[in-house]
Amino acid sequence: MASGFSYTGGRSRCFAYWQEFQKCYAQADAPQQCQLQAEDYLECLHHTKETARANAVKAEFIKQAEHQAKEGRKVADVLADGVIVGVGLIQRDKDGQDK
């Protein structure tokens, strides 16, 4: 079970969610009452909703980049303005060289 100890011996990252689910399940009359806690715990383990959201953002970015490319903008300009590619972590000078 992934709710036990982590690799370093402490609590795992999802242990708090497991405790919430376990507490709800112990007090509930029906397991369906703990559906929200179960979803939170499974999301912490597998990141399915986070991955789906990231894929949706990436697909929309690609769609907008293709649309702008059809309008005549250069591909490099589209990528430089993009949120996904240019997050501002690498500072560039006016010649396009990394600092």
ZILINPE-V78153 format. One record per residue. N is the residue number from 1. PHI is phi in degrees with one decimal (* if undefined). NEAR is the number of other ideal C-beta (glycine too) atoms within 8 Angstrom. D_LAST is the distance of its C-alpha to the last C-alpha in Angstrom with 2 decimals. Layout:
((N,PHI,NEAR,D_LAST) (N,PHI,NEAR,D_LAST))
This chain:
((1,*,3,46.00) (2,-80.6,6,42.39) (3,-91.0,9,43.49) (4,-83.7,6,44.33) (5,-88.0,6,42.18) (6,-86.3,8,38.51) (7,-64.3,3,37.12) (8,-88.2,4,36.70) (9,100.1,5,40.26) (10,-87.4,6,39.73) (11,-73.5,7,40.27) (12,-75.7,10,38.52) (13,-68.0,6,36.21) (14,-104.3,11,39.07) (15,-63.5,10,41.88) (16,-64.3,7,42.29) (17,-66.3,12,42.72) (18,-64.0,10,45.21) (19,-64.3,8,47.18) (20,-60.6,11,47.38) (21,-64.2,13,48.63) (22,-64.0,8,51.06) (23,-63.9,8,52.45) (24,-63.1,11,52.99) (25,-63.6,10,54.57) (26,-69.7,6,56.96) (27,-95.2,5,58.14) (28,-80.7,9,58.25) (29,-81.3,3,61.43) (30,-133.2,5,59.66) (31,-61.4,6,56.37) (32,-66.2,5,55.34) (33,-69.5,8,54.97) (34,-106.0,11,51.87) (35,-62.4,7,50.01) (36,-65.1,6,47.16) (37,-66.3,12,46.60) (38,-65.4,9,46.73) (39,-64.0,8,44.12) (40,-61.8,11,41.78) (41,-64.8,14,42.27) (42,-67.7,9,41.76) (43,-64.8,11,38.60) (44,-63.6,9,37.21) (45,-72.6,8,38.15) (46,-111.7,5,37.12) (47,56.1,8,34.69) (48,-69.5,8,36.57) (49,-68.9,7,36.22) (50,-63.1,8,32.53) (51,-65.8,8,31.97) (52,-63.5,8,34.18) (53,-66.5,8,32.34) (54,-63.0,8,28.91) (55,-66.0,8,30.54) (56,-65.9,8,32.04) (57,-64.3,9,28.76) (58,-64.3,9,27.15) (59,-64.0,8,30.25) (60,-66.4,8,30.20) (61,-62.3,11,26.56) (62,-64.8,8,27.48) (63,-61.3,8,30.63) (64,-67.6,8,28.91) (65,-65.4,12,26.32) (66,-66.0,8,29.30) (67,-64.2,8,31.17) (68,-69.1,9,28.44) (69,-67.7,10,28.08) (70,-67.8,6,31.82) (71,-77.5,6,31.55) (72,109.9,4,29.48) (73,-73.2,8,25.88) (74,-70.8,5,23.44) (75,-61.7,8,22.32) (76,-64.1,6,18.60) (77,-66.4,8,19.27) (78,-63.1,12,21.26) (79,-68.8,10,18.68) (80,-68.7,8,15.91) (81,-84.2,6,18.53) (82,-70.0,10,19.76) (83,-74.7,6,19.98) (84,-72.7,8,20.02) (85,-81.0,7,17.01) (86,-103.0,9,14.69) (87,-95.4,6,15.25) (88,84.6,5,12.25) (89,-79.9,3,10.96) (90,-108.3,6,7.56) (91,-81.5,6,5.96) (92,-119.2,7,5.83) (93,-88.2,7,6.85) (94,-66.2,3,10.50) (95,-81.2,4,10.52) (96,89.8,5,9.23) (97,-86.2,6,6.43) (98,-71.6,5,3.76) (99,-89.0,6,0.00))
